[in-house]
Amino acid sequence: MTLQSMAPPVGARPPAALTMAAALNAAIQDSMRDDPTVVLFGEDVGPLGGVFRVTDGLYAEFGETRVSDSPLAESGIVGTAIGMAIYGLRPVVEMQFDAFSYPAFEQIVSHLAKMRNRTRGRISLPIVIRIPYAGDIGGVEHHSDSSEAYWTATPGLTVVSPSNPADAYSMLREAIASDDPVIFMEPKSRYWMKAELALPVQTAPMNTAVVLREGTDVTLIAYGPTVKTALATAELATAEGLSIEVIDLRSLSPFDDATVGASLRKTSRAAVVHEAAQFGGYGAEVAARLTERNFFHLAAPILRITGFDIPYPSPKLEEYFLPTPDRILAALGTWEWS
């Protein structure tokens, strides 16, 4: 499956160059216009418009009854959202920064993820938790975490991450419309990425992966911030005669076995790229899952090109921590090619 936007309906906005942040803003705005039960709250999302200005202008349009600032208490944000959802609202909440979500861990893991199962389906929690995540913005350690493995290890949560403005809009609209809780991970370093869009736009379904670039020699699997890195690697590899297929996972949980498996069976080699530390990272699950299901199609072990097994470094050192095209190509060069 390739990433293709459906034709926008009559009356859509004219095409314009939009950043990912602007696309997310438009997705929330359109969802709130279409559904009066959608409410937005979090730290500084009101008059300020969010630390990354993703919620800019929404307070002015919808007022304090639907857009409100919360106390600096993430467990209270999620706990309140759970109560609101039980009573019929669709909360969209923002954690502001990745590591700021940790105080809400108990609410997310013990309650948000388990309520439908605990009540045998009688209570659903249509909540979207927006988490700006990952590095490459010159932020310090509590502002640059990649915490996706915590959430993907929790049954009951849908975990997704867009890599471009079109997906940001389409996937957030779908997440808000979902009757189940969605952890919506927004790569901070891509907030300013631009694309020409005519909104509303609908891309591939939220729970599917897409092949962004066809190739025959290697399947390079990425998501969120590392998709751009993977595409740059594929372009660089052509000079070395290497044909790389790039997959944007989009959905981390559930995992699209069909799309990724088909690519791996075609190329017989795969590597996973993410910013989080390697040990116990999300790439370990991807490698294990693909190996179990495609072992006899593999010509080499599945590789992981990741951040190092250390806390996120200071801004002056993050360029050495993050996966780069050169690091990826060097890793691919460790295989025996025949």
C-alpha positions in Angstrom: 0.0 0.0 0.0 1.3 3.4 -0.9 0.4 6.7 0.8 -2.2 8.3 -1.4 -4.6 11.0 -0.3 -8.2 10.7 -1.4 -9.7 13.5 -3.4 -11.0 16.1 -1.0 -14.8 16.7 -1.0 -16.4 19.7 -2.6 -16.1 22.8 -0.4 -12.7 21.8 1.0 -10.1 24.4 1.8 -8.0 25.4 -1.2 -4.5 23.8 -1.3 -2.0 25.4 0.9 1.5 24.7 2.3 0.8 23.4 5.8 3.2 22.4 8.6 2.4 19.3 10.6 1.6 21.5 13.6 -1.0 23.4 11.4 -2.4 20.1 10.1 -2.9 18.8 13.6 -4.5 22.1 14.6 -6.9 21.8 11.7 -7.8 18.2 12.6 -8.7 19.2 16.2 -10.7 22.2 14.9 -12.6 20.2 12.3 -13.4 17.5 14.9 -14.7 20.0 17.4 -16.8 21.7 14.7 -18.3 18.4 13.6 -18.9 16.9 17.1 -19.9 19.1 20.1 -18.8 16.3 22.5 -15.1 16.8 21.6 -13.3 18.8 24.2 -9.6 19.8 24.5 -7.6 20.4 27.6 -4.0 20.2 28.9 -1.2 22.4 30.1 -1.2 25.8 28.2 -3.4 24.6 25.4 -5.8 27.5 25.9 -5.0 31.2 25.2 -1.3 30.4 24.7 -2.1 27.8 22.0 0.3 25.1 23.3 4.0 25.2 23.7 4.3 24.2 20.0 1.3 26.2 19.0 -0.6 23.1 17.9 -3.8 24.4 19.6 -3.4 28.0 18.5 -6.7 29.8 18.0 -8.9 27.0 19.3 -9.7 28.7 22.6 -10.8 31.9 20.8 -13.2 29.9 18.6 -14.6 27.4 21.1 -14.3 29.1 24.5 -13.3 27.9 27.9 -16.1 25.3 28.1 -14.5 23.3 25.4 -10.9 24.4 25.5 -9.3 24.7 28.9 -5.9 24.9 30.6 -5.3 22.3 33.3 -3.2 22.3 36.4 0.4 21.0 36.1 -0.8 17.5 37.1 -0.7 14.9 34.3 -2.4 12.2 36.4 -5.2 14.7 37.1 -5.4 15.4 33.3 -5.9 11.8 32.4 -8.1 11.0 35.4 -10.4 13.8 34.5 -10.5 12.8 30.9 -11.6 9.3 32.0 -14.4 10.7 34.0 -15.5 13.0 31.2 -15.4 10.1 28.7 -17.6 7.9 30.9 -20.2 10.7 30.9 -20.3 11.0 27.1 -17.5 13.4 26.1 -14.6 12.8 23.7 -11.6 14.4 25.4 -8.4 15.3 23.5 -5.6 15.9 26.0 -2.1 17.1 25.6 0.9 15.9 27.7 3.1 18.8 26.4 6.3 16.8 26.4 7.0 13.0 26.2 8.5 12.6 29.7 5.7 14.7 31.3 3.4 11.8 30.6 5.0 9.6 33.2 3.1 10.9 36.2 0.0 9.8 34.4 1.3 6.3 33.9 -0.9 4.7 36.5 -4.1 6.3 35.1 -3.2 5.3 31.5 -2.1 1.7 32.2 -4.4 0.7 35.0 -7.6 2.5 34.0 -7.6 4.0 30.5 -6.3 0.8 28.9 -8.4 -1.6 30.9 -11.8 0.0 31.3 -13.6 -1.6 28.3 -12.3 -5.1 29.3 -13.0 -4.5 33.0 -16.7 -3.6 32.3 -17.1 -6.3 29.6 -17.6 -3.7 26.9 -20.2 -1.6 28.8 -17.9 1.4 29.1 -15.7 2.7 26.3 -13.2 5.5 26.7 -12.9 7.6 23.5 -9.9 9.6 24.6 -6.9 10.8 22.6 -3.7 11.5 24.5 -1.4 13.7 22.4 2.2 13.2 23.3 4.9 15.3 21.5 7.9 13.0 21.6 11.5 12.3 20.5 14.4 14.6 20.1 16.4 16.6 17.5 15.0 19.9 18.8 17.9 20.8 21.1 15.8 19.9 24.2 17.1 18.4 27.4 16.5 14.9 28.6 12.9 15.4 30.0 11.9 16.9 26.7 13.3 14.4 24.2 12.2 10.9 25.3 10.9 8.3 23.0 8.4 6.5 25.3 6.5 4.5 22.7 7.6 1.0 24.1 5.8 1.7 27.4 2.5 2.3 25.6 2.8 -0.5 23.0 3.5 -3.0 25.8 0.1 -2.1 27.3 -2.9 -4.1 25.8 -6.0 -1.9 25.3 -4.2 1.1 23.8 -3.9 2.0 20.2 -0.5 3.7 19.6 0.1 5.7 16.4 2.6 8.2 15.1 2.3 10.3 11.9 5.4 11.3 10.0 4.0 13.9 7.7 1.3 16.7 7.6 -1.3 14.7 5.6 -1.1 11.7 8.0 -1.1 14.1 10.9 -4.5 15.5 9.9 -6.1 12.2 8.7 -4.9 10.0 11.6 -5.8 12.6 14.3 -9.3 12.9 12.9 -9.6 9.1 12.9 -8.2 8.9 16.4 -10.7 11.4 17.8 -13.6 9.5 16.2 -12.4 6.2 17.7 -14.4 4.8 20.6 -11.2 3.3 22.1 -8.3 5.2 23.7 -5.5 6.3 21.4 -2.0 7.4 22.3 -1.2 9.8 19.6 2.6 10.4 19.4 3.6 13.5 17.6 7.3 13.8 16.5 8.4 17.2 17.7 11.2 17.5 15.2 8.7 17.2 12.3 6.2 19.9 13.6 7.6 22.3 11.0 7.7 19.9 8.1 5.5 21.3 5.3 3.4 19.8 2.6 0.8 21.1 0.1 -2.6 20.0 1.3 -6.2 20.7 0.5 -8.0 19.9 3.8 -9.9 17.8 4.7 -7.6 15.0 3.5 -8.0 11.3 4.1 -4.9 9.0 3.9 -4.6 5.3 4.5 -6.5 3.9 7.6 -4.8 4.7 10.9 -3.9 1.1 11.8 -2.1 0.4 8.5 1.5 0.7 7.4 2.4 2.2 4.1 5.2 1.7 1.6 6.6 5.1 0.9 9.4 4.0 -1.4 9.6 0.8 -3.4 12.9 -1.3 -3.3 14.2 -4.7 -3.8 17.2 -5.3 -1.6 16.3 -4.1 1.9 13.1 -3.2 3.9 13.8 -0.2 6.1 11.1 0.1 8.8 10.6 3.5 10.5 7.9 5.6 12.1 7.4 9.2 13.3 10.7 11.2 13.3 12.8 8.5 11.6 10.8 8.2 8.5 12.5 11.2 7.0 15.8 9.7 8.0 14.9 6.4 6.3 13.9 8.1 3.1 17.2 10.1 3.0 19.1 6.8 3.6 17.3 5.2 0.6 18.2 8.1 -1.6 21.8 8.0 -0.5 22.0 4.2 -1.0 21.2 4.4 -4.7 24.7 5.7 -5.3 26.0 2.5 -3.8 23.7 0.4 -6.0 21.4 -0.6 -3.1 17.7 -0.5 -3.5 15.9 0.2 -0.2 12.2 -0.1 0.4 10.9 2.3 3.1 7.9 1.5 5.2 6.2 4.0 7.5 4.6 1.9 10.2 2.2 4.7 11.3 0.5 2.3 13.7 2.8 0.9 16.4 0.0 -1.0 18.0 -1.8 -2.8 16.4 1.1 -3.8 14.1 0.4 -4.2 10.3 1.9 -7.7 9.8 0.5 -8.0 6.3 2.2 -4.9 4.8 5.5 -5.3 6.5 5.6 -9.0 6.1 5.0 -8.8 2.3 7.8 -6.3 2.0 10.2 -8.5 4.0 9.4 -11.6 2.0 10.2 -9.6 -1.2 13.5 -8.2 -0.1 14.6 -10.9 2.4 16.4 -8.3 4.6 15.1 -5.7 7.0 16.2 -3.1 9.5 14.3 -1.1 12.1 15.1 2.5 12.9 14.0 4.4 16.0 15.4 7.1 18.3 14.7 5.2 21.6 17.4 3.1 23.2 17.9 -0.3 21.7 17.7 -2.6 24.7 14.0 -3.4 25.3 13.1 -0.9 22.6 10.2 -1.1 20.2 12.4 -2.4 17.4 13.1 -5.6 19.4 9.4 -6.5 19.2 9.3 -5.7 15.5 12.4 -7.8 14.8 11.1 -10.8 16.9 7.7 -10.6 15.4 8.9 -10.5 11.8 11.4 -13.3 12.4 8.8 -15.6 13.9 6.5 -15.1 10.9 9.0 -14.9 8.1 12.1 -16.9 9.2 12.5 -19.0 6.1 12.4 -15.8 3.9 15.3 -14.1 5.7 18.7 -13.9 4.2 20.2 -12.1 7.2 19.3 -11.2 10.8 17.0 -8.2 11.2 19.0 -5.2 12.3 18.1 -2.4 14.8 19.6 1.1 14.3 18.6 3.1 17.3 19.5 5.6 20.0 22.1 4.4 22.5 21.4 2.7 25.8 21.8 5.9 27.8 19.6 8.7 29.0 19.0 11.2 26.3 22.1 13.4 26.0 22.5 17.2 26.2 21.7 19.3 23.1 25.3 19.6 22.2 25.6 15.8 21.9 22.3 14.7 20.4 23.6 14.6 16.9 25.8 11.7 17.9 22.9 9.9 19.6 20.3 10.1 16.8 20.3 7.5 14.0 21.6 9.0 10.7 21.7 7.8 7.1 25.5 7.1 7.5 24.9 5.0 10.7 22.1 3.1 8.9 24.2 2.4 5.8 27.1 1.3 8.0 24.8 -1.1 9.8 23.6 -2.6 6.5 27.2 -3.1 5.5 27.7 -5.5 8.4 25.6 -8.1 6.6 27.2 -10.7 4.3 25.9 -10.0 0.8 26.0 -12.8 -1.7 
